[in-house]
Every structure is written in C-alpha cells, then in structure tokens.
Amino acid sequence: MLRVLLVEDEPDVSLVAATVLEEAGYHVTVACDGCEGLEIALQELPELIVTDFMMPCLSGLEMIERLRAAGYERPIILTTAIPEDHLPRQPGYDAYLAKPYGTRALLTVVEAFRIQMGR
C-alpha cells in the first residue's frame, strides 16, 4: 500500500482528498500546515507527498525546499490556484495540480507516480 502524505490547510479539501485516496487503496497521513508536513515527511518518509502551496507556518514550496535539502528524493505534487508559470523557478516539485482540482485529476496524477514507482 503506497503511503501518501497530504499537506493541506483547508479542512474540507483535506477531507475530500484523503477520503478519495484512501478509497483508492492508499494509506494517507494528513498534515495541516507546512511545518507539520515537514516533520511528518522526515520521520515517516512517505512514498509520495501531495502539498498545497499557500499554507501557514511554511508554504508548500518552502517545505519542499527543506525536504530536498534534507535528501528527500521521492515524488512531490504541488497543488495551488496560482498558475504554474507564476511560481518561482526551480521549485523542486515533480508535478503541478491546479486548484480547484477534481478527484479524478488527483487520482490520475497519484496513479501515474504509483505506476512509475512500480507499486
């Protein structure tokens, strides 16, 4: 079972995304901000991270930067309503998912990484 860390500060978005992923057979851990996400990611080393960009404590990009600096090399999906071409260069994420995203779009991008990892 693929372990996914979902980092999202909007409770409704978090609940729907976590439920959809769990129903698809993933083990999901939820963090409500970038600081908690960073801590959990470094402790549990999930196979995949799905993170929001705009969050309290640490933004998704700040969290990603710290994870990459700590040696985390697994896939990270960044979700945000900000167009990708407006994000800072060299962000360190592996996929971009525009918000608001549908559950099918979320599952499609997560499944693509699961297949890529051979899981």
Secondary structure in CASP SS format (residue, H / E / C, confidence):
PFRMAT SS
TARGET T0000
AUTHOR 0000-0000-0000
METHOD secondary structure of the structure
MODEL  1
M C 1.00
L C 1.00
R E 1.00
V E 1.00
L E 1.00
L E 1.00
V E 1.00
E C 1.00
D C 1.00
E C 1.00
P H 1.00
D H 1.00
V H 1.00
S H 1.00
L H 1.00
V H 1.00
A H 1.00
A H 1.00
T H 1.00
V H 1.00
L H 1.00
E H 1.00
E H 1.00
A C 1.00
G C 1.00
Y C 1.00
H E 1.00
V E 1.00
T E 1.00
V E 1.00
A E 1.00
C C 1.00
D C 1.00
G H 1.00
C H 1.00
E H 1.00
G H 1.00
L H 1.00
E H 1.00
I H 1.00
A H 1.00
L H 1.00
Q H 1.00
E H 1.00
L C 1.00
P C 1.00
E C 1.00
L E 1.00
I E 1.00
V E 1.00
T E 1.00
D E 1.00
F C 1.00
M C 1.00
M C 1.00
P C 1.00
C C 1.00
L C 1.00
S C 1.00
G H 1.00
L H 1.00
E H 1.00
M H 1.00
I H 1.00
E H 1.00
R H 1.00
L H 1.00
R H 1.00
A H 1.00
A C 1.00
G C 1.00
Y C 1.00
E C 1.00
R C 1.00
P C 1.00
I E 1.00
I E 1.00
L E 1.00
T E 1.00
T E 1.00
A C 1.00
I C 1.00
P C 1.00
E H 1.00
D H 1.00
H H 1.00
L C 1.00
P C 1.00
R C 1.00
Q C 1.00
P C 1.00
G C 1.00
Y C 1.00
D C 1.00
A E 1.00
Y E 1.00
L E 1.00
A E 1.00
K C 1.00
P C 1.00
Y C 1.00
G C 1.00
T H 1.00
R H 1.00
A H 1.00
L H 1.00
L H 1.00
T H 1.00
V H 1.00
V H 1.00
E H 1.00
A H 1.00
F H 1.00
R H 1.00
I H 1.00
Q H 1.00
M C 1.00
G C 1.00
R C 1.00
END
